[in-house]
């Protein structure tokens, strides 16, 4: 009995037909496997949150609100990832884009890692020297880089948890301030880092911040919590529209 090949018979390390291997069954199987793992993890986390909610004084209504707010807040960032991912389909193929960029990785990191890997082989992403062998090298570089992120998380999370417990013993109020301050600092650094790139980045930054502030003020004045839930998604979409309009000037 002949065993079917997991890679297409047309695979050729010198061929520039990237999609012949990029959309191979084995990569699709890996992509589907990752999706299944993430779905299972999401279900487990949601069940764990429902169990833990009463112990921290959180009602089921508040829990549902937090789930809804998280889902809405994810729409804006996901839209940005989708727009970039569509442009990269011809370079990495659908399975690799779904796994590396759509689910796990950062678009900027993944493309940078792939470009560096391709350059070491004397090739350029999407260029005439971008062969199936170079694609394999780029995919390996992205995957290994992503794996190290996960390994670092597995190692550092228990260590950080110990630090969290130690700080709570000293002053429980500290851990009410530190996470929020860390989030504000992280997003401010990311945002400010975009400003020197162009005046359009400044427009996007300022407009999104202004819209978010206005929405928060309105939500507080009219006492409508749902505005806070939708604020991030609305701010991102309107900021994108304003920035696009600015490019037409």
N, C-alpha and C positions, 0 to 999 in steps of 0.2 A: 504494500500500500504506500502510495506516495504522500509524504507529509507536505502540506501547503506551506509556502514560505511566508514568514511574517512580514517581510519587506518585499516590495514589488520587484519583479524580475528585471525591470528596466533600471534598477539602481546602478549608478556609475559614478565613482568618486570624481571623475573629471567632467561630468555633465553639469550644465547650468540649469537643467530642468529641476528646480528645487522642489516644486510642488509634487513631483512624482514620489518623493520620499517624505516630504513634510506632511502629507495627508495620508500616510500609510496606516494600515489597520492597527499596528502595534501602538502607534502614537495616539490614535483615537481611543484605544482601549485604556491607555494610561490616563488620558484626559477624563474619560467617563469614570474611571476609578477614583480620581481626585474629587470629582463632583460628588460622587456617592459618599466619600469620607466626610466632606464638608457638610453635606446635608445631614448625615448622622450626628456629627458634632453639634450642629445648630440645634437639632432636636434635643440632644442631651443637655446643652446649656440652657435652653428654654425651660425644660422640665426642672433642672436644678434651681433656676431662678424662681420658679413658682413655689418650690419647696422651701427655699430660703427666705422668701419675701416676708412671711408672717413673723419670722424670728428677728427681723430688723425693723419691724413696725411698718411694713409696706403693704398697702391694701392691693387687692386684685385689680381694682380700677387704676391705681397708680402704676401697677406693673404693665397693664395693657397700654397705658399712655406712653410708658417708656419704650415698649416694643414698637409702637407706632411712630414715635419720634425718631427712633433709631433707623427705622425703615425709610422714613421720609428724608432724613439727613443723608442717607446713603445715595439717594438719587442723583444729587449734584455731582459728587466725586465720580460716581459710576458713569455718568454721561461723558465726563472728560476722558475717562479711560477708554470708553467705547469708541469715541471719535478717533483716538490715536490708534487703538487696536485695529480698526478697519483699514487704516493706512498701512499697517504692518502685515496684513494677511498675505500679501504676495511675497514677502521676504521670509517669514517664518512659518507660514501655513496656519490653518485654523486650529489644530490641536495644541500646538506650541503656544500660540497667542492666548488661547483660552486658559491654559494652565499657568504659564509663566507670567502673563500680564493681566489677564482678566481675573484671576483668582488669588494668586500668591504674591507676585512680584510688583515692584515699582517700575513704571514705564521708563523713567529716565535711567534707572539702574540697569534694567534688563537690556535696553538698547546700547547703553555704554559698554556693558560687559560683552555683548555680542560683537560690537564694533572693535573692541580691543582684541578679542579672540581672532576675528577675521584679519585684522592688521598684522598679527603675529605670523599669519600664513601668507602675507603679502597680497591679501585680497581686500575688497571693499564691499560692504553690505549692499546688496542689490545691484552691484556692478557686474561687468563682464567676467570678472575673475571669481565671482561668487558661485562656487561649485557645490555639489552635494557634500563633498568632504568638508568644505569650509562651513556649510550649514550644520553638519554634525558637530564640528568643533565649537561653533557659536552656541548651539543648544546645550552642549555639555558644560560650557562656561557659565551659562545662565543657571542651569540646574544645580551645579556645584555651589555657586554663589548663594542661591536660595536655600540650599541645604544647610550651609553654614549659619545663615540667619536663624534657622529653626533649631540647630544644635546649640547655638549661643543662647537662645531663649530657654531651652530646656535646662541649661546649666545655670544661667543667671537668675531665672525666676525664683528658685528656692532660696538663693542667697539674698535676693531683694526682699523676699518674704520675711526672712530673719531680721533684716534691718527694719522692716515695717513693724514687726512685733516689738523690737527694742525701743523704737521711737514712741510707740503707743504707751509703753510702760512709763516712759519719762513724762510725756505730755500727750494725752489722746487728741487734743485739739490740733496738734501739729499735722496729723494725717488728714485733717479736714481741709487744711490750707495747701499742703505740699502738692497733692495731685492736681488741683485746679491751677496752681501757679505753674507747675510743670507743663501742663497742656497749653496755657496761654503763652508761655515762653517758647515752646516748640513751634507753635503755629506762627508766632510773630517772627521767629528766625526764618522759617520757610517763606513767609510772605515778604519780608524785607529783602531776602536773598534774590527775589524776582525783580525788584524795583530797578536795579541798574541795567537790566537787559534791554529795555526800550520804554518809550513813553506810553505805549499801549499797555505794558505791564503795570505801570503806575495808574493808568485809568481803571484797569480791572481791580487793582488793590483798593484804591480809594472808593470806587463806586460800590464794591461789595461790602466794604466796612460801613459806608454811609447807609446803605440799604438795611444791613443787619441791625444797625443802631436804631434806625427809624422803626423797624418792625418790633424790636424789643420795647421801645417806648410806647408804641401803639398798644401792644399786648398788655402792658402794665396799666395804661390809662383806661382801656375799655374792659380790662379783666377778662381777656379771651385767651386761655392757655393754648388753644389749638394754633394760634398765630406763632407761638414760640416753637411748636412742633414743626411747623412748615417753614420757619424763618430761614434756615440754612439753605434748603432747596430753592426757595424763592430768590434769596440773595444771589446764589450762584447763577441761576438762569438769567435773572435781570442783568447781572454784571456781565455775563457773556454777551447778551444782546447789546448792552451799552458799548462794550469794547468792539463788537463787530460794527456797530454804527460809526464808531470813531475811526475805523479803518477806511470808511467810505468818504471821510472828509477830505 
